[in-house]
Amino acid sequence: MKLATDADAQALWSQIAPTGEDWEDKLGEIPDAVARPLAVSFLLAGNLACGTPPAADCGPLVFDVPTPKHAATLGDPCLRRLVALWALDQLETPDIPIVKPTLRAIAALPPPESELIVAMLDALPEDDQDLRLELLGIAKRAGQDELADTNLGTLDVPHLEAAVRKHHLGGALEVLSAEAHRAIYLAAIVDDEMPAKARARAILELATTPAPKLAPALRTAIGKAGKAKDCMVAAAAARALAQRGDLRLLPRRPPTRSKDAMMRALCVLASYEQLQGNDEPSLLVSYVPPKGLERIEITYDPYTDPHTEQTANLVGRAELVMPEVEEVARAMRRCKGTTCSTRERDFRFSFKPASDGLHLFRLEIIERPPCTPP
């Protein structure tokens, strides 16, 4: 059997006609002589996007792509992605340039897809680092940050440097040392497209130098990072300077009556307190009135009537810390006005005027009802 054209391959696929019930058996019967051209033809046809991205708020968490129904045919993208796993395994080096458009489309698939992208990367020749880096960059832009970061291991140093500079891949910084690649780290600190965790880590690694003073270029970069939109980055910059005795970036209560300014300062503070030691005093003290902070907790129980129960406490300044600091820091990435949320809880901040701006006088921690799938 010989397949002279793509039309021949497509005709043979019509004869094979795998379904969601028998696809593994039928693929196992394909002769080696036609497996490669069949694979190339199949991949060129595309249509491999199965499943939907995870819901942003109260929709169900999605961890995997759907399994095709038994009656599914090759018109079903969920069956096609399974056949694509077989097809990728049939490719040889000369086939890669032919199917490159499909490889780019696979790399651009968002979560929950991961298996198909990893199989695509495994199919690449080890020495084609340009293409590997390009595809990892596409995957990163599609929201596959973790997958991209964990598949950088075969890249050489020049390509790892390009991964940082061009594709903003934070995982490359974990392979490159701060000492040997100082310029790369400095660029990452001020790169707003670099993931916040990678920027914060780069700041703190560079700032651990044993020299008595930070180099001017590093101090300038940290100062710029202290104004970053992302609170985690700004907090890392503040911490780096504070450990050198420079307190100018510390999250302080702003001397204005702007609620937005207070929310920004609290956002940085939440991230900053995660970097503090257990023996360090909380900076939240300066944000609250002399009497302390009213802390309201509202819990939810679906088996009681009413479903919610409220407790209230006045926390004095001497005992004050940012409550649920890790969750507050996550919540402050999703705020509407003065209410910030995770999937589990809302954090509602209430302010009142003070002689020198605003005071945070109440924090409500509200447990949300369980998410209900649409």
N, C-alpha and C positions, 0 to 999 in steps of 0.2 A: 504494500500500500504506500502510495506516494502522494503528498499534498503539494501541488505545484503553485497554488495561489491561496490567498486569504479566503476567497470564496469557497475553495475546496474544503478548507478547515472549518468554515462556518457550516457548510453542508454536513460535514461529519459530526459536528456538535449537535446538529438537529437530529441525526440518527442516534447518537449516544443518549441524548435526552435524559440527563440525570434529574432526579427529583429529590426532595428533602428526605425521602425514605431510603433511596437506594444509591445516593451519589457516591458513597465510599466504595461500594462494590463495583460500580460502573467505571470509576476512575482507576480502580485496581486492574481492570481488564484492558486498559488502553495499551497497545503495543509500544515498546520503547522507540520504534522507528518513527512514530508520528507524535510522540509526546511533546517534543520541543515545539514544532510548528503549531500544534494545537494550543499549547500554553501561550505562545506569543500572540496568536490570533485572539484567544480568549481575553488576555490582558488588554489588548488594544481596544477591545469593545467597551471596557470600563464598567460603569454602573455597579460600584462596589460599596456604596454608602448605606450601611444597614444600621438601624437604631437611631435614637435621638439623643442629643446632648443632655446631661443632667439638668434638672430643673434648678433655677436660681434660688427659689424661695421655698415654698411649701409643697412643691411637687415631690414625687417619690425620688429617692436616691437611686441612681442608675449605675451599676457597677460592671455590667457586661452587655454585650450585644444580644439581640434576640436569636433564638434558634429557629430556623425555618420550619414551617409546617411540612408534614409528610407530603402533601400534595403540591408543594412549591415546585416551580419549574425554573429554568434559567432566566426567566423574566424577573424573578424575585432577587433583589440585591442581597438579601440575607443568605440565600443559597449561593449566589455568585461569589460572595466573600469567602465561603468555604472552598469553593472550587479554585479561587484565586490563591489560596494557601498551597494547594497542590501545584498550580501553575508556576508560582514563584520558585518552587523547589526544582522545577524542570529546567530553569534558565541556565544558560552558560554565558560566558563573558561577551561573545559577539552579539547576544540578544539584548544586552542592556541598553545600548543606544536606541534600539528600535522601540523599546517599551518605555523609554524615559518619560514621556508625557503621563503615562499611567502611574509610574513610580511617584511622580510629583503629586498626582491626584490622591494617591494612597497616603503620602506624607501629610497631606492637608486634611485628612479625616480627623474630626474632633473626638474627644472622649465621648463615650466609653471605649471606642475602638483603641486597641493597642496591639493585639496579637498580629494583625495584618501588617501593621507598620514595622514591627520587629522582624517579621518574616521577610519583608521587603528589604530591610537593612542587611539581613543575613545573606540575601541573594547577591549583594553587591560585591564586586571584586575588592579584595583587601587593599589594593594599591590605588584605587580610584577615590582618593580622599577628597578631591574637589566635589564630586557628586555626593558623597556621603555627608559632607558638611552642608551642602546646599539643601539636601533633604531634611537634615536635622533642623536647619533654620526654618524651613517650611513647617515642620512639625511643631516647633516652638511657637510660631505665630498662630497655629491652630489650637493652642491651649494645651499642648502636650509637653509642658516644661519638664516634668519629671522623667518622662520617657526619653526626651532629647538629652537631658543631663546624664542619664545612665548609659547612654550609647556613644559616649565620646572617647572611650578608652583606646580605640585603635588609631586615633588621630595623632600625628606628630606635632611637635611644638609650634611650627608656623601655623598649622591649621587650628590648633587650640587657641593661639593668639587671635586668629581671625574669628574664631567662634565667639570670643569676648567682644572684640571691636565691632564686627559686622553684624553678628547674629544675636548678641546680647545674651549668650548662654552662660548662666551663672555656674553651671557645673564645671565649666572649663577652669574656673578660678580654683577649684578644689584640686586640680591636677597641677596647675602652675603655682609655683611658690611665690610669696610676696617678696622675698628677698631677691630672687633671680629675675622677676618680671615686674619690677616696681612700676614702670610706666604703664603697663597693662592694668595693674591694680588702681593706679591713680585715675586712669580713664574710666574704670568701672565705677568708682566712687561717685562720679558726677554724671553718670549715664542714667537718665530717667527711664530708659527702656530696659535696663537691667533689673531683674527681680530684686525686690527690696531685701530679702534675706541675704542674697549674695552681696549686695552693696554694703549692708550692715556688717557682714562678716569681713569684707575687705577693709572697711574702716578700722575695725577693732584689731585686725591682724597687723596692719601697717602701724597702728598707734602703739603697739607693744614693743617698739624698738627701744633698746636700753639707753639710747642717747639721751642726754639731759634735756635737750630741746628738740621739738619736732622740726623737721626740715621745712623751709618756707613753702615749697610746692605742696607738701602734704598738709600743712596748716591751712593753706588757701583752699585746697580741695575739700578738707573737712569743714571749713567755714561755709563753703557753697552747699555741701551736703546737709548742713544744719538748717538750710532753708528749703529742703526738699519737700515736695508735696506729701510724700509718704512719711507717716509718723515714725515708722520703724527706723527709717534711714536717719531722720532728724534726731531721734533719740540716741542712735549709735554715735552720731557725730558729737552730740552733747556729752555723752559718756566718755568718749575718747579724750575730749578736752578737759573734762572735769577731773579725770584721773591724773592730769598734769597740772591741776590747780587753776585751770582757766574755766571760770564758771559762766562765761558770757552766753553760752547756748542752753543753759539749764532751762527746763520748762517752768516758767514762772507765771503767776496769775497776771494777766495783762491789765494795765492801768486804764482800761476803757470799760464802757458799759455795752460793749459789743458781745452778744451771745456767740456769734461765729468765732470771734477771737478766743473766747473762753473754751469753746468746744475744741478748737485747734490745740490750745495749750493742754487740755486734758487728754487729748489723743496722744500727743507726744509724751505726756507724763505716764500714761498707761504703759507705753512701750519702754520708757526709761526705767520704770520700777521693776520690770522684768530683768533688767541688767544689774540691779542693785544687790548687794549682799544682805543677808538676813539681819545683820547688825546695823544697817544704815537706816537713818530716819526717813520716813516718807515725806516727800515734798508736797503731798496733798494738804498738809497742815495749813499752808499759807493760802489755800483756796477757800477755806470754810470760815464761817463766823467764829468769834471767840467761844461760843457755847458748844461748838462741834457740828457734826453732820447728822441730819435725820436720815436714817437708813430704813427704808420700807421694803419688805419682802412680801411678794404675793405669789403663793404656790398654787398649783393647779392639780386637782385630783378628779378624774372623770367618774369616780365611784361615790363621790359625796355630793350632797345638795345643801348649800350651793357648792359649785365646783372649785371655788377659790377660797383661800384663807390668807389673811393679812396679819403680819407682825410688824411692829414699829419699835425702833431703838434709837436713842440719841448716843452717838459715838463721840466721846470727848477727844480733844486734840491729842492727848497723850497716847491714846490707843489707836489712832487713826492710821489706816493704810488704804490703798486702793483695793476695794473688795473684788474678788474674782478677777484678778488683774489680767490673766491670760485671755479670759473670755471677753473682758471689757476691751482689750486691745484689738481683738478680732471684730467685735461688734462695731467699733468706731471706724471701721472701713465701710460700714453700711449705715449711714445716719440719715434721718429725715428730721430736719430741725434739731431739736435737743433730745431726740430718741434714737438710740442706736441698737441694732439687733443682730443676734445670731439666730440660727434655726430653733434654738432652745429657749432663749430669753430675750426680753427687751430691757434696756437700761435707759431710764428716763431721768435726765438731769434738770433740776430746777434751780434758778438763780434769783437773787434779790439784790437791789442796789446797795452799794457800800460807798463810803466817802471817797474811795480811790478805785472805783470800778464796780465789779460784781463779786458776790460771794456765792459759792455753791452751798446751798443750805439743805437740799434734799436730794437723795438718790433713791429712785425706785427700781427694784430688781423684780421683774415680772416674768414668771414662768409662762411660756406660751403653751397653748393646747397642742396636742400631738398633730403633726401635719397630716392632712387628709388628701390622699391621691385624687387627682381630678377625674 
